[in-house]
């Protein structure tokens, strides 16, 4: 009969893996106030006569998780349970992340990068605390997993495509920009980068930008997105033979001189327009941004541009 000492490594790994699965199945986030995954796993290794200092421990990541697990949930559903447990027991979830981070960088990075687990959802989860988000962000930076720019789960694009951004999400986004630099707002976190608006432009076009409820802090959100990285406003995408960016979006959507929110958006966005932008051709008709402003009938933008550049823009017929 084989013993842990002379058993082939692959067989022992299979046995320990099954035991780990059983161990996780016996943990219920709803009933577990605290858990020390490190002690649990070390006791599992000790039971099987495995020293953490032996080469076999290199297979640690395969015992806990393999890429095939996400396609074989029936056999390894406990891993899913762990990665979905924050809403039930945040200590349980954070303890597991800490366990894999402290024990095995390769494994931790693999888990973070597996879009099936959606670790990056902590950015937009209203239940996920700011303190725990900072911890996940620190893990992400240390692992170089870059989960907030993973095309497989474009979290920033998802957030900015929504009608509303939670105030807590805004605070987390500020942390994200502080950690990675404002350039992260230029990145078009979408599968089709070449045909996608930047995050701020997506929100200007699709967000609930006119909401005036103070509790929603939309004005704070808008000012942050617009001013965090102005170059993101200028990045254009091609639609129906025309270029679209923040200038054309706001030109179309914000035209009320009597609406304070319209005024605020126009001032914050168009403060970054320059002469080169005004004379950039935007469509197959050869119209520049200056031409589009003159043809728009948007007196709010038109008067702002005229005052900014001390010029008169001819009012023309609608495009």
VEXBA-868889 format. One line per field, with one value per residue (C-alpha): x, y, z. Coordinates in pm, 1 decimal, decimal comma. Example, Ala and Ser with C-alpha at 12.3 -4.5 7.8 and 13.67 -1.06 7.14 Angstrom:
<atoms>
px	c(1230,0;1367,0)
py	c(-450,0;-106,0)
pz	c(780,0;714,0)
</atoms>
This chain:
<atoms>
px	c(0,0;136,8;221,0;263,6;641,2;661,7;338,9;383,4;349,0;68,4;-143,6;-79,2;-168,5;-500,7;-573,4;-487,8;-687,0;-995,6;-945,2;-918,6;-1242,1;-1414,0;-1270,9;-1413,1;-1748,0;-1770,4;-1719,9;-2036,4;-1984,2;-2325,3;-2226,5;-1852,8;-1762,7;-1389,4;-1159,1;-782,3;-726,1;-351,4;-386,4;-648,8;-431,8;-117,7;-303,3;-413,3;-53,1;60,0;-206,9;-65,3;293,9;385,0;635,8;581,1;953,3;947,9;938,9;591,6;452,7;523,0;200,9;14,5;-156,1;-282,1;-428,3;-622,6;-717,8;-658,0;-774,4;-997,4;-1194,7;-1393,7;-1518,0;-1590,5;-1793,8;-1965,3;-1636,8;-1502,6;-1800,5;-1649,3;-1401,3;-1692,9;-1847,4;-1533,5;-1512,4;-1878,5;-1889,7;-1820,8;-2186,5;-2248,0;-1933,6;-1671,1;-1419,5;-1446,9;-1376,3;-1094,4;-934,1;-918,2;-764,4;-508,5;-433,7;-355,4;-171,3;54,4;108,5;154,7;191,5;145,9;-181,2;-305,6;-237,0;-409,1;-718,3;-724,9;-689,6;-962,0;-1250,7;-1498,3;-1436,4;-1480,1;-1249,7;-1261,0;-1633,1;-1526,5;-1493,0;-1866,2;-2012,8;-2201,5;-2155,2;-1777,7;-1621,4;-1364,0;-1117,9;-1143,4;-1121,3;-792,3;-666,8;-766,6;-609,4;-284,2;-290,1;-354,9;-57,4;174,7;65,3;72,7;-258,3;-405,5;-759,8;-919,7;-798,7;-883,1;-1069,4;-1240,6;-1423,5;-1420,2;-1527,9;-1456,7;-1649,8;-1935,6;-1946,0;-1930,7;-2186,8;-2442,1;-2690,0;-2567,1;-2234,4;-2251,4;-2082,9;-1881,4;-1769,7;-1651,8;-1432,4;-1288,9;-1222,1;-1029,1;-815,7;-767,1;-648,0;-416,9;-266,4;-234,9;-225,1;-491,9;-400,2;-625,1;-919,8;-785,6;-782,8;-1093,5;-1177,5;-1375,8;-1321,9;-1299,7;-1049,9;-1026,4;-1401,9;-1466,1;-1503,9;-1288,3;-1452,8;-1534,5;-1685,7;-1897,6;-2039,6;-2099,5;-2301,2;-2483,4;-2475,6;-2738,6;-2546,7;-2842,8;-2946,8;-2951,9;-3015,7;-2737,9;-2715,1;-2606,9;-2311,2;-2339,7;-2171,6;-1871,9;-1862,8;-1872,6;-1601,8;-1376,9;-1420,8;-1383,9;-1084,7;-890,9;-729,1;-836,3;-673,4;-943,3;-1200,4;-1029,5;-999,3;-1239,9;-1414,8;-1567,0;-1944,4;-2148,5;-1869,4;-1818,6;-1574,8;-1728,1;-1557,4;-1649,2;-1675,9;-1932,3;-2120,6;-2160,1;-2235,2;-2533,5;-2656,5;-2592,0;-2761,1;-2967,2;-2839,3;-3086,5;-2972,7;-2684,3;-2583,1;-2556,4;-2348,7;-2118,2;-2058,6;-1991,1;-1746,1;-1561,7;-1536,2;-1472,8;-1208,8;-980,6;-1058,9;-774,8;-725,1;-609,2;-930,9;-1140,7;-981,5;-977,9;-1200,2;-1475,8;-1668,3;-1662,4;-1814,7;-1489,9;-1653,0;-1431,9;-1538,9;-1576,5;-1813,9;-2012,4;-2049,5;-2175,4;-2422,0;-2544,8;-2776,2;-2622,0;-2580,8;-2441,2;-2136,2;-2110,2;-2093,9;-1846,2;-1611,3;-1646,2;-1556,1;-1269,8;-1101,9;-1228,7;-1382,7;-1711,5;-1838,5;-2082,2;-2424,5;-2512,8;-2805,1;-2842,8;-2625,7)
py	c(0,0;338,4;596,7;973,9;929,1;691,4;768,4;920,5;1299,2;1309,2;1065,1;1248,9;1578,4;1429,0;1302,3;1633,7;1821,5;1611,1;1668,1;2042,5;2039,7;1849,3;2091,0;2390,9;2220,0;2189,5;2563,3;2769,0;3146,4;3200,5;3009,3;3076,7;3388,6;3342,7;3102,3;3067,6;2919,2;2901,1;2679,7;2466,6;2408,1;2345,7;2088,7;1926,3;1901,2;1777,1;1506,6;1380,0;1395,4;1684,6;1946,9;2300,0;2306,1;2007,2;2046,9;1890,5;2211,4;2364,8;2189,4;2402,2;2604,6;2289,7;2161,4;2481,0;2582,2;2497,7;2685,0;2392,8;2440,9;2729,9;2499,3;2218,2;2381,9;2056,6;1912,6;2227,6;2440,9;2520,9;2751,2;2942,2;2956,4;3109,3;3370,4;3468,5;3480,5;3850,9;3946,7;3666,5;3703,2;3956,3;3825,0;3480,0;3618,3;3850,6;3575,9;3349,0;3621,1;3691,2;3320,3;3271,6;3604,1;3526,1;3162,4;3158,8;3455,6;3240,8;3102,9;3439,7;3605,1;3321,4;3357,8;3736,7;3716,1;3453,5;3668,7;3398,9;3500,4;3873,8;3993,5;4336,1;4360,6;4498,2;4832,8;4859,6;4641,7;4873,7;4616,2;4593,5;4836,7;5099,9;4952,0;4603,9;4754,0;4920,1;4578,6;4414,7;4704,6;4655,4;4284,2;4368,3;4604,4;4355,6;4071,3;4286,7;4120,0;4449,0;4322,3;4661,8;4664,3;4305,5;4296,4;3974,7;4165,1;4536,4;4668,9;5038,9;5031,2;4851,3;5115,1;5413,6;5261,1;5249,0;5527,7;5577,3;5548,8;5482,5;5748,0;5464,3;5352,1;5706,6;5692,7;5360,8;5502,9;5786,4;5525,9;5346,6;5664,9;5740,3;5392,8;5355,2;5715,7;5912,3;5737,6;5451,0;5673,8;5699,8;5324,4;5201,1;4899,0;4720,0;4418,5;4641,1;4907,0;5069,5;5130,2;5225,1;5555,1;5629,0;5570,7;5935,7;5978,3;5666,8;5814,0;6156,8;5987,5;5719,9;5823,1;5990,9;6315,9;6547,3;6392,2;6666,7;6459,8;6563,8;6217,3;6073,5;6314,0;6321,3;6659,6;6528,6;6221,8;6430,0;6668,2;6379,6;6188,5;6498,3;6646,1;6335,8;6296,1;6556,7;6374,6;6109,9;6370,9;6423,1;6060,3;6006,1;5702,8;5672,8;5642,7;5680,3;5861,6;6107,2;6129,9;6129,3;6250,0;6443,4;6770,7;6639,2;6447,1;6752,3;6973,1;6749,5;6683,5;7003,5;7303,0;7468,9;7805,3;7790,0;7452,3;7474,6;7113,0;7179,6;7488,7;7297,7;7017,1;7257,1;7461,3;7157,9;6982,9;7275,3;7432,8;7170,2;7249,0;7422,1;7574,7;7243,9;7080,5;7358,2;7303,7;6924,1;6770,5;6558,4;6409,7;6321,2;6660,4;6817,2;6999,5;7103,6;7120,0;7495,9;7429,0;7180,5;7431,8;7696,8;7455,4;7303,2;7576,3;7519,6;7876,9;7761,5;7597,5;7854,6;8149,5;7969,1;7903,0;8256,4;8402,6;8157,8;8230,9;8587,8;8501,4;8508,7;8174,8;8201,3;8057,3;7817,0;7589,3;7254,4;6970,3)
pz	c(0,0;-100,0;163,2;119,1;131,6;-164,7;-348,4;-698,0;-678,3;-933,6;-729,8;-406,0;-571,2;-684,0;-332,5;-166,7;-428,7;-351,5;19,6;-37,9;-236,4;44,7;300,1;114,6;70,1;446,5;493,6;473,0;439,6;598,0;911,1;932,9;1131,2;1077,1;900,8;872,8;529,2;582,2;889,9;720,8;417,0;619,9;827,6;502,9;385,4;723,9;726,7;398,5;517,6;289,3;399,2;271,3;192,6;-42,2;-422,1;-427,8;-286,3;-627,6;-726,7;-469,9;-743,2;-914,1;-589,5;-528,1;-877,9;-1243,7;-1548,6;-1645,5;-1324,6;-1468,6;-1742,7;-1500,5;-1226,5;-1130,1;-1004,4;-845,7;-752,9;-408,9;-580,7;-729,7;-385,8;-243,0;-515,8;-479,1;-99,9;-32,6;-11,0;239,6;447,5;344,8;598,7;442,5;94,5;197,0;407,1;105,5;-114,4;156,4;183,2;-185,9;-210,1;85,0;-14,5;-390,9;-628,2;-938,6;-808,9;-687,2;-1021,4;-1205,5;-985,9;-1024,5;-1402,5;-1445,8;-1565,0;-1461,7;-1099,6;-1172,2;-894,5;-1059,7;-980,9;-641,6;-820,6;-884,1;-609,0;-368,8;-90,9;-134,8;111,7;16,6;266,2;112,5;-235,5;-142,4;-32,2;-361,8;-552,1;-358,8;-445,6;-810,4;-823,9;-650,9;-880,0;-1196,8;-1281,8;-1411,7;-1359,7;-1415,6;-1777,1;-1864,2;-2197,0;-2090,9;-1817,7;-1913,2;-1576,5;-1641,8;-1967,0;-1793,3;-1518,2;-1751,9;-1987,7;-1707,3;-1641,2;-1288,7;-1105,8;-731,4;-512,5;-353,6;-699,9;-765,8;-454,6;-571,9;-919,3;-758,2;-581,8;-913,0;-1083,9;-792,8;-817,5;-1194,4;-1306,3;-1494,5;-1820,1;-1715,9;-1810,8;-2164,4;-2205,0;-2385,5;-2174,9;-2439,1;-2664,8;-2972,2;-2866,8;-3208,6;-3220,2;-2860,2;-2680,7;-2380,2;-2044,4;-1980,0;-2327,3;-2277,8;-1958,7;-2112,1;-2385,6;-2186,9;-1821,5;-1610,8;-1649,8;-1587,1;-1254,3;-990,0;-676,3;-436,8;-282,7;-620,0;-646,5;-1026,2;-1048,4;-852,5;-1077,5;-1393,4;-1277,4;-1180,2;-1506,7;-1723,1;-1545,1;-1440,8;-1784,8;-2044,1;-2336,4;-2298,7;-2401,0;-2736,5;-2841,4;-3130,8;-3271,8;-3617,6;-3644,5;-3960,6;-4142,0;-3855,5;-3567,6;-3221,6;-2905,0;-2589,7;-2782,6;-3032,0;-2761,5;-2538,9;-2839,5;-2912,6;-2558,5;-2360,7;-2520,2;-2247,2;-2130,3;-1842,7;-1709,9;-1456,1;-1523,6;-1899,6;-1825,6;-1591,5;-1842,0;-2130,4;-1922,1;-1791,4;-2126,8;-2361,1;-2140,3;-2297,1;-2661,1;-2847,9;-3189,9;-3334,5;-3216,8;-3368,6;-3707,9;-3701,9;-3970,9;-3819,1;-4111,7;-4480,3;-4560,6;-4447,4;-4157,4;-3868,9;-3505,8;-3555,3;-3846,1;-3638,1;-3356,1;-3599,7;-3755,3;-3429,9;-3308,0;-2964,0;-2843,3;-2507,7;-2668,5;-2944,7;-2705,8;-2482,2;-2777,0;-2912,4;-2573,1;-2515,6;-2850,2;-2898,8;-3235,2;-3419,2;-3547,9;-3842,9;-3764,4;-4041,7;-4119,5;-3943,9;-4073,3)
</atoms>
